Amino acid sequence: MTSSGASANAGRRDFVFRAIHIVAGAGFASLVPTTAARATPDMLREAIDKLVGSAPVRAGRVKLDIPPLVENGNTVPMTVSVESPMTEADHVTEIHIFNEKNPQPYVLAAYFGPRAGKAAFATRAKLSDTQKIVAIARMNDGSFWSDSADVIVTIAACVEINE
Amino acid sequence: MARALINVPPRARKGDIIEIKTLISHPMESGYRAGYNGSIIPRDIIRLFVCEYNGVEIFRAEFSPAIAANPFMSFHTIATESGAFTFRWTGDNDFAAVETTSIVVE
């Protein structure tokens, strides 16, 4: 085989590869209904920045309790508790939960006062993928504390339609 | 009105921290799912939950589409006086639900 034949061959191979990519890409695009169908770690960071501004977020005091492996992403139980005396002088005012890979980064924002007695709550969320969950608490002195947890989701939410 | 389950201890000692659990039936349609014909099912979620104890707000939660269907919420308060708890859920498509329960504090 001549050298020109080899290069023509290479060119053809390249074309086939590209065609496969284009077809695969088009197929994928038709499966995904919206362009921004999924939050990214950047969106998570943006959402957190929007909440805390330039204030530092320290790890600790917050405890985010999620099972590390969940079978069904449609209902993922989670409990958040914050170490705080919950007095008029020292209490938690807000707890925010964020996710990394759902279509949007917010899960829940809870607002407390000293009358709560205990800075803790439990709820159930939908998770579309294996991802990181972040909880951030704002104290009445304006400081932020956080905790995060990684969750492995075997069956994602928002996949099947049950009507 | 949507069905809601509320669990508040019927009696408590003054100063005790009590746990309140609520569950309301609601699809919490996220607005990101496609229906059978490929079109997006429009968003229909509860956006806000507020609990008042004798007219004073003690807990508030803003929900996002990432909250599971039939939202469950558990939280705490200090039993200060006998009276009523009011629970309010509001959301898309003018969704509104109100429930009340009473507590005896001794």
Interface residues (C-beta under 8 A of the other chain):
Chain A: P33 T34 A37 N74 T75 V76 N99 N102 P103 Q104 Y106 V107 L108 A109 A110 Y111 F112 G113 R115 A116 G117 K118 A120 F121 A122 T123 R124 A125 K126 L127 A157 C158 I161 E163
Chain B: I17 M28 S30 Y32 R33 A34 G35 Y36 G38 I40 Y53 V56 E57 I58 F59 R60 A61 E62 F63 S64 P65 A66 I67 A68 A69 P71 F72 M73 S74 F75 H76 T77 I78 T80
